[in-house]
Amino acid sequence: MKITIYCIGKIKEAYLASAIKEYEKRLSGYAKIEIVEFPDVPIPEKASPAVEEEVKRKESARVLAKVKEGEYLIGLDLNKKEPTSPEFASLLDAALIKGGSNVSFTIGGSLGLSDELKKRCDDFVCFGKMTYPHQLMRVMLLEQIYRAFKILRGEPYHK
């Protein structure tokens, strides 16, 4: 199994990089994890909605250039369904079947995903209506993927 995570923005904080490495290690017994980082596009202060849309379009174009035809892609989006951990495990399980044991996730930049990238996504998930730094979302996504594998295999994991 392979899980690819496309991310806008580089990890700058050592504590987040450490957490990511820990979850990559934990997940190594379940799936191969590949994290593909793209630089974020600078957002001018007091940017107009048109400029913000252009930033999202540029960031998302970088992701779209790497996504392969037929790749099962799940977008993280604030305006989509908020699954429980067991529901996320079921979503991941179904995605692995549909994706031939390969699933990809995409985490947008601070402005989210462009409409073009959303159209390419096969499914979506929301980690809550609160706003989180997109670097932290990478850790949260990895933790939920790890938790999902534990749930799917009936293995113990703290609740």
SEZA-561553 format. One record per atom (N, C-alpha, C): atom name; residue number from 1; z, y, x. Coordinates in Angstrom, 3 decimals, decimal comma. Example, Ala and Ser with C-alpha at 12.3 -4.5 7.8 and 13.67 -1.06 7.14 Angstrom:
# residues 2
<rec 'N' 1 <7,800 -5,690 13,190>>
<rec 'CA' 1 <7,800 -4,500 12,300>>
<rec 'C' 1 <7,800 -3,300 13,200>>
<rec 'N' 2 <7,080 -2,250 12,850>>
<rec 'CA' 2 <7,140 -1,060 13,670>>
<rec 'C' 2 <7,870 0,030 12,900>>
//
This chain:
# residues 159
<rec 'N' 1 <0,000 -1,179 0,833>>
<rec 'CA' 1 <0,000 0,000 0,000>>
<rec 'C' 1 <0,000 1,243 0,878>>
<rec 'N' 2 <-0,669 2,265 0,356>>
<rec 'CA' 2 <-0,705 3,526 1,091>>
<rec 'C' 2 <-0,472 4,679 0,118>>
<rec 'N' 3 <0,376 5,592 0,528>>
<rec 'CA' 3 <0,630 6,808 -0,247>>
<rec 'C' 3 <0,337 7,988 0,660>>
<rec 'N' 4 <-0,550 8,853 0,181>>
<rec 'CA' 4 <-0,912 10,065 0,915>>
<rec 'C' 4 <-0,329 11,253 0,170>>
<rec 'N' 5 <0,234 12,183 0,915>>
<rec 'CA' 5 <0,762 13,408 0,320>>
<rec 'C' 5 <0,048 14,578 0,973>>
<rec 'N' 6 <-0,705 15,307 0,161>>
<rec 'CA' 6 <-1,392 16,515 0,623>>
<rec 'C' 6 <-0,478 17,703 0,351>>
<rec 'N' 7 <-0,187 18,480 1,386>>
<rec 'CA' 7 <0,785 19,569 1,278>>
<rec 'C' 7 <0,211 20,871 1,823>>
<rec 'N' 8 <0,434 21,933 1,087>>
<rec 'CA' 8 <0,116 23,267 1,577>>
<rec 'C' 8 <1,370 23,794 2,262>>
<rec 'N' 9 <1,227 24,255 3,481>>
<rec 'CA' 9 <2,357 24,821 4,219>>
<rec 'C' 9 <2,926 23,849 5,222>>
<rec 'N' 10 <3,356 24,378 6,306>>
<rec 'CA' 10 <3,966 23,602 7,384>>
<rec 'C' 10 <5,481 23,589 7,203>>
<rec 'N' 11 <6,098 22,510 7,664>>
<rec 'CA' 11 <7,561 22,428 7,651>>
<rec 'C' 11 <8,070 23,226 8,845>>
<rec 'N' 12 <8,889 24,218 8,570>>
<rec 'CA' 12 <9,400 25,091 9,623>>
<rec 'C' 12 <10,847 24,780 9,985>>
<rec 'N' 13 <11,615 24,275 9,036>>
<rec 'CA' 13 <13,037 24,043 9,255>>
<rec 'C' 13 <13,281 22,631 9,774>>
<rec 'N' 14 <14,096 22,524 10,812>>
<rec 'CA' 14 <14,391 21,230 11,438>>
<rec 'C' 14 <15,069 20,271 10,459>>
<rec 'N' 15 <15,949 20,778 9,595>>
<rec 'CA' 15 <16,664 19,902 8,678>>
<rec 'C' 15 <15,716 19,265 7,664>>
<rec 'N' 16 <14,670 19,982 7,254>>
<rec 'CA' 16 <13,686 19,392 6,339>>
<rec 'C' 16 <12,825 18,369 7,069>>
<rec 'N' 17 <12,433 18,679 8,284>>
<rec 'CA' 17 <11,644 17,725 9,085>>
<rec 'C' 17 <12,436 16,440 9,303>>
<rec 'N' 18 <13,727 16,565 9,536>>
<rec 'CA' 18 <14,581 15,405 9,730>>
<rec 'C' 18 <14,663 14,563 8,455>>
<rec 'N' 19 <14,828 15,210 7,323>>
<rec 'CA' 19 <14,888 14,488 6,045>>
<rec 'C' 19 <13,568 13,773 5,758>>
<rec 'N' 20 <12,462 14,432 6,049>>
<rec 'CA' 20 <11,140 13,816 5,841>>
<rec 'C' 20 <11,003 12,573 6,701>>
<rec 'N' 21 <11,388 12,663 7,957>>
<rec 'CA' 21 <11,315 11,503 8,857>>
<rec 'C' 21 <12,198 10,360 8,350>>
<rec 'N' 22 <13,364 10,694 7,839>>
<rec 'CA' 22 <14,263 9,668 7,313>>
<rec 'C' 22 <13,622 8,931 6,138>>
<rec 'N' 23 <13,024 9,669 5,195>>
<rec 'CA' 23 <12,408 9,005 4,054>>
<rec 'C' 23 <11,136 8,262 4,442>>
<rec 'N' 24 <10,400 8,758 5,417>>
<rec 'CA' 24 <9,240 8,006 5,914>>
<rec 'C' 24 <9,699 6,668 6,495>>
<rec 'N' 25 <10,821 6,683 7,220>>
<rec 'CA' 25 <11,372 5,456 7,796>>
<rec 'C' 25 <11,804 4,505 6,682>>
<rec 'N' 26 <12,521 5,024 5,690>>
<rec 'CA' 26 <12,980 4,189 4,578>>
<rec 'C' 26 <11,801 3,592 3,810>>
<rec 'N' 27 <10,742 4,362 3,661>>
<rec 'CA' 27 <9,582 3,906 2,891>>
<rec 'C' 27 <8,688 2,940 3,662>>
<rec 'N' 28 <8,880 2,843 4,963>>
<rec 'CA' 28 <7,983 2,018 5,783>>
<rec 'C' 28 <7,965 0,552 5,353>>
<rec 'N' 29 <9,020 0,078 4,731>>
<rec 'CA' 29 <9,048 -1,292 4,235>>
<rec 'C' 29 <8,318 -1,481 2,914>>
<rec 'N' 30 <7,911 -0,397 2,290>>
<rec 'CA' 30 <7,255 -0,452 0,989>>
<rec 'C' 30 <5,788 -0,036 1,032>>
<rec 'N' 31 <5,495 0,985 1,836>>
<rec 'CA' 31 <4,135 1,531 1,857>>
<rec 'C' 31 <3,918 2,324 3,136>>
<rec 'N' 32 <2,672 2,474 3,485>>
<rec 'CA' 32 <2,303 3,366 4,595>>
<rec 'C' 32 <2,251 4,776 4,010>>
<rec 'N' 33 <2,937 5,698 4,644>>
<rec 'CA' 33 <2,978 7,083 4,178>>
<rec 'C' 33 <2,159 7,944 5,134>>
<rec 'N' 34 <1,255 8,722 4,562>>
<rec 'CA' 34 <0,493 9,690 5,350>>
<rec 'C' 34 <0,710 11,070 4,734>>
<rec 'N' 35 <1,141 11,999 5,555>>
<rec 'CA' 35 <1,319 13,379 5,096>>
<rec 'C' 35 <0,257 14,225 5,765>>
<rec 'N' 36 <-0,531 14,898 4,921>>
<rec 'CA' 36 <-1,614 15,751 5,407>>
<rec 'C' 36 <-1,234 17,191 5,078>>
<rec 'N' 37 <-1,011 17,982 6,124>>
<rec 'CA' 37 <-0,598 19,381 5,948>>
<rec 'C' 37 <-1,793 20,322 6,098>>
<rec 'N' 38 <-1,774 21,349 5,288>>
<rec 'CA' 38 <-2,766 22,423 5,384>>
<rec 'C' 38 <-2,015 23,745 5,495>>
<rec 'N' 39 <-2,505 24,667 6,306>>
<rec 'CA' 39 <-1,818 25,966 6,390>>
<rec 'C' 39 <-1,925 26,715 5,064>>
<rec 'N' 40 <-0,853 27,427 4,740>>
<rec 'CA' 40 <-0,927 28,244 3,532>>
<rec 'C' 40 <-1,712 29,517 3,832>>
<rec 'N' 41 <-2,264 30,077 2,770>>
<rec 'CA' 41 <-3,009 31,328 2,888>>
<rec 'C' 41 <-2,011 32,464 2,675>>
<rec 'N' 42 <-1,964 33,441 3,580>>
<rec 'CA' 42 <-1,029 34,557 3,397>>
<rec 'C' 42 <-1,304 35,297 2,079>>
<rec 'N' 43 <-0,229 35,638 1,397>>
<rec 'CA' 43 <-0,339 36,361 0,134>>
<rec 'C' 43 <0,083 37,803 0,377>>
<rec 'N' 44 <-0,824 38,741 0,132>>
<rec 'CA' 44 <-0,437 40,143 0,324>>
<rec 'C' 44 <0,701 40,524 -0,626>>
<rec 'N' 45 <1,563 41,408 -0,162>>
<rec 'CA' 45 <2,639 41,898 -1,017>>
<rec 'C' 45 <2,029 42,619 -2,215>>
<rec 'N' 46 <2,614 42,403 -3,384>>
<rec 'CA' 46 <2,126 43,003 -4,638>>
<rec 'C' 46 <0,670 42,622 -4,906>>
<rec 'N' 47 <0,335 41,363 -4,649>>
<rec 'CA' 47 <-1,026 40,882 -4,885>>
<rec 'C' 47 <-1,338 40,889 -6,372>>
<rec 'N' 48 <-2,558 41,218 -6,700>>
<rec 'CA' 48 <-3,009 41,207 -8,097>>
<rec 'C' 48 <-3,184 39,759 -8,542>>
<rec 'N' 49 <-3,225 39,519 -9,847>>
<rec 'CA' 49 <-3,481 38,159 -10,328>>
<rec 'C' 49 <-4,800 37,589 -9,783>>
<rec 'N' 50 <-5,806 38,413 -9,621>>
<rec 'CA' 50 <-7,087 37,950 -9,082>>
<rec 'C' 50 <-6,934 37,494 -7,632>>
<rec 'N' 51 <-6,166 38,239 -6,850>>
<rec 'CA' 51 <-5,932 37,866 -5,451>>
<rec 'C' 51 <-5,118 36,568 -5,401>>
<rec 'N' 52 <-4,122 36,441 -6,257>>
<rec 'CA' 52 <-3,327 35,212 -6,298>>
<rec 'C' 52 <-4,201 34,010 -6,648>>
<rec 'N' 53 <-5,102 34,171 -7,588>>
<rec 'CA' 53 <-6,025 33,086 -7,949>>
<rec 'C' 53 <-6,917 32,716 -6,768>>
<rec 'N' 54 <-7,351 33,702 -6,015>>
<rec 'CA' 54 <-8,187 33,448 -4,843>>
<rec 'C' 54 <-7,395 32,684 -3,777>>
<rec 'N' 55 <-6,133 33,027 -3,595>>
<rec 'CA' 55 <-5,277 32,311 -2,643>>
<rec 'C' 55 <-5,156 30,848 -3,076>>
<rec 'N' 56 <-4,868 30,607 -4,358>>
<rec 'CA' 56 <-4,764 29,234 -4,856>>
<rec 'C' 56 <-6,077 28,491 -4,662>>
<rec 'N' 57 <-7,185 29,157 -4,926>>
<rec 'CA' 57 <-8,496 28,528 -4,792>>
<rec 'C' 57 <-8,750 28,114 -3,345>>
<rec 'N' 58 <-8,445 29,008 -2,395>>
<rec 'CA' 58 <-8,654 28,702 -0,972>>
<rec 'C' 58 <-7,770 27,544 -0,516>>
<rec 'N' 59 <-6,490 27,575 -0,903>>
<rec 'CA' 59 <-5,581 26,495 -0,510>>
<rec 'C' 59 <-6,024 25,165 -1,114>>
<rec 'N' 60 <-6,364 25,194 -2,386>>
<rec 'CA' 60 <-6,765 23,968 -3,067>>
<rec 'C' 60 <-8,085 23,424 -2,541>>
<rec 'N' 61 <-8,984 24,309 -2,110>>
<rec 'CA' 61 <-10,266 23,866 -1,549>>
<rec 'C' 61 <-10,038 23,016 -0,305>>
<rec 'N' 62 <-9,019 23,327 0,462>>
<rec 'CA' 62 <-8,695 22,543 1,657>>
<rec 'C' 62 <-8,293 21,116 1,274>>
<rec 'N' 63 <-7,520 21,013 0,205>>
<rec 'CA' 63 <-7,108 19,693 -0,273>>
<rec 'C' 63 <-8,322 18,942 -0,808>>
<rec 'N' 64 <-9,092 19,601 -1,650>>
<rec 'CA' 64 <-10,260 18,955 -2,257>>
<rec 'C' 64 <-11,247 18,444 -1,211>>
<rec 'N' 65 <-11,333 19,131 -0,083>>
<rec 'CA' 65 <-12,249 18,702 0,982>>
<rec 'C' 65 <-11,803 17,379 1,609>>
<rec 'N' 66 <-10,525 17,044 1,509>>
<rec 'CA' 66 <-9,994 15,818 2,115>>
<rec 'C' 66 <-9,877 14,657 1,132>>
<rec 'N' 67 <-9,752 14,962 -0,158>>
<rec 'CA' 67 <-9,591 13,907 -1,156>>
<rec 'C' 67 <-10,901 13,126 -1,265>>
<rec 'N' 68 <-10,772 11,811 -1,188>>
<rec 'CA' 68 <-11,955 10,950 -1,242>>
<rec 'C' 68 <-12,344 10,638 -2,684>>
<rec 'N' 69 <-13,604 10,337 -2,874>>
<rec 'CA' 69 <-14,091 9,916 -4,191>>
<rec 'C' 69 <-13,324 8,671 -4,613>>
<rec 'N' 70 <-12,868 8,654 -5,848>>
<rec 'CA' 70 <-12,144 7,509 -6,375>>
<rec 'C' 70 <-10,671 7,467 -6,024>>
<rec 'N' 71 <-10,215 8,383 -5,182>>
<rec 'CA' 71 <-8,800 8,433 -4,792>>
<rec 'C' 71 <-7,967 8,843 -6,014>>
<rec 'N' 72 <-6,907 8,079 -6,308>>
<rec 'CA' 72 <-6,045 8,385 -7,445>>
<rec 'C' 72 <-5,077 9,482 -7,027>>
<rec 'N' 73 <-5,202 10,642 -7,664>>
<rec 'CA' 73 <-4,476 11,837 -7,238>>
<rec 'C' 73 <-3,523 12,314 -8,323>>
<rec 'N' 74 <-2,265 12,514 -7,942>>
<rec 'CA' 74 <-1,235 13,019 -8,849>>
<rec 'C' 74 <-0,812 14,398 -8,355>>
<rec 'N' 75 <-0,933 15,387 -9,220>>
<rec 'CA' 75 <-0,556 16,748 -8,868>>
<rec 'C' 75 <0,860 17,065 -9,306>>
<rec 'N' 76 <1,560 17,831 -8,483>>
<rec 'CA' 76 <2,864 18,335 -8,885>>
<rec 'C' 76 <2,641 19,681 -9,555>>
<rec 'N' 77 <3,075 19,790 -10,793>>
<rec 'CA' 77 <2,776 20,981 -11,599>>
<rec 'C' 77 <3,964 21,299 -12,493>>
<rec 'N' 78 <4,408 22,544 -12,443>>
<rec 'CA' 78 <5,564 22,984 -13,239>>
<rec 'C' 78 <5,361 22,851 -14,743>>
<rec 'N' 79 <4,130 22,820 -15,193>>
<rec 'CA' 79 <3,855 22,840 -16,625>>
<rec 'C' 79 <3,520 21,470 -17,209>>
<rec 'N' 80 <3,831 20,420 -16,484>>
<rec 'CA' 80 <3,514 19,073 -16,958>>
<rec 'C' 80 <4,783 18,320 -17,296>>
<rec 'N' 81 <4,633 17,021 -17,557>>
<rec 'CA' 81 <5,766 16,205 -17,998>>
<rec 'C' 81 <6,829 16,076 -16,912>>
<rec 'N' 82 <8,074 16,000 -17,353>>
<rec 'CA' 82 <9,223 15,841 -16,461>>
<rec 'C' 82 <9,784 14,439 -16,657>>
<rec 'N' 83 <9,369 13,482 -15,848>>
<rec 'CA' 83 <9,854 12,117 -16,050>>
<rec 'C' 83 <11,260 11,916 -15,494>>
<rec 'N' 84 <11,938 10,941 -16,051>>
<rec 'CA' 84 <13,178 10,466 -15,446>>
<rec 'C' 84 <12,782 9,643 -14,220>>
<rec 'N' 85 <13,731 9,248 -13,412>>
<rec 'CA' 85 <13,401 8,414 -12,252>>
<rec 'C' 85 <12,779 7,080 -12,660>>
<rec 'N' 86 <13,300 6,378 -13,688>>
<rec 'CA' 86 <12,619 5,148 -14,119>>
<rec 'C' 86 <11,200 5,412 -14,651>>
<rec 'N' 87 <11,010 6,528 -15,350>>
<rec 'CA' 87 <9,663 6,870 -15,825>>
<rec 'C' 87 <8,729 7,184 -14,655>>
<rec 'N' 88 <9,248 7,854 -13,627>>
<rec 'CA' 88 <8,445 8,123 -12,436>>
<rec 'C' 88 <8,073 6,812 -11,747>>
<rec 'N' 89 <9,010 5,868 -11,699>>
<rec 'CA' 89 <8,720 4,561 -11,109>>
<rec 'C' 89 <7,589 3,874 -11,867>>
<rec 'N' 90 <7,622 3,939 -13,183>>
<rec 'CA' 90 <6,542 3,350 -13,992>>
<rec 'C' 90 <5,224 4,064 -13,752>>
<rec 'N' 91 <5,264 5,386 -13,647>>
<rec 'CA' 91 <4,055 6,166 -13,359>>
<rec 'C' 91 <3,478 5,759 -12,005>>
<rec 'N' 92 <4,332 5,620 -10,987>>
<rec 'CA' 92 <3,880 5,218 -9,659>>
<rec 'C' 92 <3,297 3,809 -9,693>>
<rec 'N' 93 <3,957 2,912 -10,390>>
<rec 'CA' 93 <3,479 1,534 -10,498>>
<rec 'C' 93 <2,089 1,496 -11,139>>
<rec 'N' 94 <1,917 2,219 -12,242>>
<rec 'CA' 94 <0,613 2,267 -12,918>>
<rec 'C' 94 <-0,440 2,918 -12,021>>
<rec 'N' 95 <-0,052 3,960 -11,298>>
<rec 'CA' 95 <-0,993 4,647 -10,409>>
<rec 'C' 95 <-1,431 3,727 -9,276>>
<rec 'N' 96 <-0,508 2,916 -8,746>>
<rec 'CA' 96 <-0,863 1,986 -7,674>>
<rec 'C' 96 <-1,854 0,940 -8,172>>
<rec 'N' 97 <-1,713 0,524 -9,421>>
<rec 'CA' 97 <-2,675 -0,425 -10,003>>
<rec 'C' 97 <-4,029 0,248 -10,165>>
<rec 'N' 98 <-4,033 1,443 -10,762>>
<rec 'CA' 98 <-5,291 2,174 -10,983>>
<rec 'C' 98 <-5,943 2,584 -9,667>>
<rec 'N' 99 <-5,132 2,887 -8,669>>
<rec 'CA' 99 <-5,641 3,358 -7,383>>
<rec 'C' 99 <-5,890 2,255 -6,369>>
<rec 'N' 100 <-5,801 0,992 -6,791>>
<rec 'CA' 100 <-6,032 -0,106 -5,860>>
<rec 'C' 100 <-5,046 -0,112 -4,710>>
<rec 'N' 101 <-3,764 0,081 -5,030>>
<rec 'CA' 101 <-2,667 0,121 -4,056>>
<rec 'C' 101 <-2,670 1,372 -3,190>>
<rec 'N' 102 <-3,448 2,368 -3,568>>
<rec 'CA' 102 <-3,464 3,645 -2,850>>
<rec 'C' 102 <-3,276 4,774 -3,862>>
<rec 'N' 103 <-2,302 5,610 -3,598>>
<rec 'CA' 103 <-2,023 6,750 -4,474>>
<rec 'C' 103 <-1,828 7,977 -3,607>>
<rec 'N' 104 <-2,301 9,098 -4,116>>
<rec 'CA' 104 <-2,114 10,367 -3,408>>
<rec 'C' 104 <-1,413 11,357 -4,321>>
<rec 'N' 105 <-0,628 12,221 -3,702>>
<rec 'CA' 105 <0,045 13,309 -4,394>>
<rec 'C' 105 <-0,403 14,602 -3,743>>
<rec 'N' 106 <-0,392 15,688 -4,501>>
<rec 'CA' 106 <-0,675 16,983 -3,910>>
<rec 'C' 106 <0,398 17,987 -4,328>>
<rec 'N' 107 <0,908 18,681 -3,318>>
<rec 'CA' 107 <1,902 19,737 -3,508>>
<rec 'C' 107 <1,219 21,040 -3,134>>
<rec 'N' 108 <1,095 21,935 -4,082>>
<rec 'CA' 108 <0,436 23,210 -3,825>>
<rec 'C' 108 <1,315 24,147 -3,020>>
<rec 'N' 109 <0,763 25,288 -2,723>>
<rec 'CA' 109 <1,508 26,330 -2,046>>
<rec 'C' 109 <2,447 27,021 -3,020>>
<rec 'N' 110 <2,957 28,151 -2,638>>
<rec 'CA' 110 <3,945 28,847 -3,470>>
<rec 'C' 110 <3,388 29,313 -4,809>>
<rec 'N' 111 <2,068 29,392 -4,926>>
<rec 'CA' 111 <1,451 29,804 -6,194>>
<rec 'C' 111 <0,988 28,623 -7,033>>
<rec 'N' 112 <1,105 27,420 -6,501>>
<rec 'CA' 112 <0,718 26,240 -7,262>>
<rec 'C' 112 <-0,698 25,775 -6,960>>
<rec 'N' 113 <-1,245 24,978 -7,877>>
<rec 'CA' 113 <-2,572 24,380 -7,724>>
<rec 'C' 113 <-3,616 25,205 -8,461>>
<rec 'N' 114 <-4,811 25,250 -7,912>>
<rec 'CA' 114 <-5,914 25,939 -8,602>>
<rec 'C' 114 <-6,387 25,094 -9,783>>
<rec 'N' 115 <-7,119 25,728 -10,686>>
<rec 'CA' 115 <-7,687 24,994 -11,820>>
<rec 'C' 115 <-8,634 23,900 -11,340>>
<rec 'N' 116 <-9,383 24,170 -10,268>>
<rec 'CA' 116 <-10,316 23,165 -9,742>>
<rec 'C' 116 <-9,568 21,920 -9,263>>
<rec 'N' 117 <-8,470 22,120 -8,566>>
<rec 'CA' 117 <-7,694 20,986 -8,081>>
<rec 'C' 117 <-7,036 20,255 -9,244>>
<rec 'N' 118 <-6,560 20,998 -10,225>>
<rec 'CA' 118 <-5,958 20,361 -11,401>>
<rec 'C' 118 <-6,977 19,478 -12,116>>
<rec 'N' 119 <-8,216 19,931 -12,179>>
<rec 'CA' 119 <-9,263 19,124 -12,830>>
<rec 'C' 119 <-9,501 17,821 -12,078>>
<rec 'N' 120 <-9,309 17,830 -10,769>>
<rec 'CA' 120 <-9,523 16,631 -9,953>>
<rec 'C' 120 <-8,369 15,638 -10,067>>
<rec 'N' 121 <-7,190 16,119 -10,433>>
<rec 'CA' 121 <-6,026 15,232 -10,527>>
<rec 'C' 121 <-6,181 14,238 -11,671>>
<rec 'N' 122 <-5,716 13,013 -11,420>>
<rec 'CA' 122 <-5,748 11,958 -12,432>>
<rec 'C' 122 <-4,492 11,975 -13,299>>
<rec 'N' 123 <-3,432 12,533 -12,777>>
<rec 'CA' 123 <-2,169 12,605 -13,508>>
<rec 'C' 123 <-1,335 13,717 -12,891>>
<rec 'N' 124 <-0,242 14,039 -13,546>>
<rec 'CA' 124 <0,639 15,108 -13,082>>
<rec 'C' 124 <2,085 14,688 -13,262>>
<rec 'N' 125 <2,944 15,344 -12,501>>
<rec 'CA' 125 <4,376 15,162 -12,650>>
<rec 'C' 125 <5,046 16,502 -12,351>>
<rec 'N' 126 <6,156 16,733 -13,032>>
<rec 'CA' 126 <6,938 17,952 -12,818>>
<rec 'C' 126 <8,356 17,531 -12,433>>
<rec 'N' 127 <8,897 18,165 -11,428>>
<rec 'CA' 127 <10,247 17,846 -10,970>>
<rec 'C' 127 <11,269 18,790 -11,583>>
<rec 'N' 128 <10,890 19,480 -12,625>>
<rec 'CA' 128 <11,801 20,384 -13,312>>
<rec 'C' 128 <11,198 21,774 -13,404>>
<rec 'N' 129 <11,709 22,547 -14,310>>
<rec 'CA' 129 <11,179 23,889 -14,549>>
<rec 'C' 129 <11,720 24,924 -13,567>>
<rec 'N' 130 <12,707 24,526 -12,761>>
<rec 'CA' 130 <13,218 25,456 -11,756>>
<rec 'C' 130 <12,199 25,568 -10,627>>
<rec 'N' 131 <12,242 26,655 -9,905>>
<rec 'CA' 131 <11,342 26,853 -8,775>>
<rec 'C' 131 <12,031 26,376 -7,500>>
<rec 'N' 132 <11,312 25,547 -6,729>>
<rec 'CA' 132 <11,814 25,045 -5,450>>
<rec 'C' 132 <10,849 25,472 -4,351>>
<rec 'N' 133 <11,329 25,654 -3,135>>
<rec 'CA' 133 <10,408 25,920 -2,024>>
<rec 'C' 133 <9,474 24,718 -1,865>>
<rec 'N' 134 <8,184 24,977 -1,635>>
<rec 'CA' 134 <7,266 23,844 -1,575>>
<rec 'C' 134 <7,556 22,923 -0,392>>
<rec 'N' 135 <8,202 23,412 0,675>>
<rec 'CA' 135 <8,587 22,515 1,772>>
<rec 'C' 135 <9,677 21,535 1,300>>
<rec 'N' 136 <10,609 22,020 0,485>>
<rec 'CA' 136 <11,658 21,162 -0,050>>
<rec 'C' 136 <11,078 20,131 -1,016>>
<rec 'N' 137 <10,023 20,481 -1,723>>
<rec 'CA' 137 <9,400 19,547 -2,666>>
<rec 'C' 137 <8,909 18,303 -1,952>>
<rec 'N' 138 <8,491 18,441 -0,719>>
<rec 'CA' 138 <8,029 17,274 0,038>>
<rec 'C' 138 <9,156 16,259 0,188>>
<rec 'N' 139 <10,358 16,745 0,511>>
<rec 'CA' 139 <11,520 15,868 0,640>>
<rec 'C' 139 <11,854 15,250 -0,718>>
<rec 'N' 140 <11,853 16,065 -1,747>>
<rec 'CA' 140 <12,183 15,575 -3,084>>
<rec 'C' 140 <11,180 14,519 -3,546>>
<rec 'N' 141 <9,904 14,741 -3,285>>
<rec 'CA' 141 <8,884 13,767 -3,669>>
<rec 'C' 141 <9,089 12,450 -2,911>>
<rec 'N' 142 <9,301 12,531 -1,610>>
<rec 'CA' 142 <9,522 11,318 -0,821>>
<rec 'C' 142 <10,751 10,555 -1,315>>
<rec 'N' 143 <11,815 11,281 -1,643>>
<rec 'CA' 143 <13,023 10,623 -2,148>>
<rec 'C' 143 <12,729 9,911 -3,461>>
<rec 'N' 144 <11,986 10,545 -4,355>>
<rec 'CA' 144 <11,679 9,921 -5,641>>
<rec 'C' 144 <10,729 8,733 -5,490>>
<rec 'N' 145 <9,822 8,805 -4,532>>
<rec 'CA' 145 <8,949 7,655 -4,266>>
<rec 'C' 145 <9,798 6,487 -3,766>>
<rec 'N' 146 <10,713 6,780 -2,851>>
<rec 'CA' 146 <11,620 5,745 -2,344>>
<rec 'C' 146 <12,452 5,155 -3,487>>
<rec 'N' 147 <13,018 6,015 -4,296>>
<rec 'CA' 147 <13,822 5,569 -5,444>>
<rec 'C' 147 <12,959 4,721 -6,385>>
<rec 'N' 148 <11,717 5,126 -6,597>>
<rec 'CA' 148 <10,817 4,384 -7,486>>
<rec 'C' 148 <10,591 2,963 -6,982>>
<rec 'N' 149 <10,365 2,809 -5,684>>
<rec 'CA' 149 <10,177 1,467 -5,137>>
<rec 'C' 149 <11,435 0,621 -5,315>>
<rec 'N' 150 <12,599 1,227 -5,106>>
<rec 'CA' 150 <13,854 0,505 -5,305>>
<rec 'C' 150 <13,979 0,051 -6,762>>
<rec 'N' 151 <13,656 0,940 -7,698>>
<rec 'CA' 151 <13,718 0,613 -9,127>>
<rec 'C' 151 <12,732 -0,506 -9,452>>
<rec 'N' 152 <11,489 -0,375 -8,974>>
<rec 'CA' 152 <10,458 -1,355 -9,291>>
<rec 'C' 152 <10,791 -2,746 -8,743>>
<rec 'N' 153 <11,508 -2,789 -7,638>>
<rec 'CA' 153 <11,853 -4,086 -7,034>>
<rec 'C' 153 <13,244 -4,576 -7,454>>
<rec 'N' 154 <13,893 -3,801 -8,331>>
<rec 'CA' 154 <15,211 -4,211 -8,794>>
<rec 'C' 154 <16,272 -4,163 -7,717>>
<rec 'N' 155 <16,051 -3,349 -6,702>>
<rec 'CA' 155 <16,994 -3,220 -5,596>>
<rec 'C' 155 <18,023 -2,139 -5,908>>
<rec 'N' 156 <19,236 -2,285 -5,399>>
<rec 'CA' 156 <20,261 -1,268 -5,672>>
<rec 'C' 156 <19,945 0,070 -4,994>>
<rec 'N' 157 <20,273 1,120 -5,704>>
<rec 'CA' 157 <20,147 2,477 -5,184>>
<rec 'C' 157 <21,094 3,326 -5,996>>
<rec 'N' 158 <21,741 4,287 -5,354>>
<rec 'CA' 158 <22,751 5,063 -6,081>>
<rec 'C' 158 <22,105 5,822 -7,240>>
<rec 'N' 159 <22,913 6,020 -8,294>>
<rec 'CA' 159 <22,383 6,675 -9,500>>
<rec 'C' 159 <22,775 8,123 -9,555>>
//
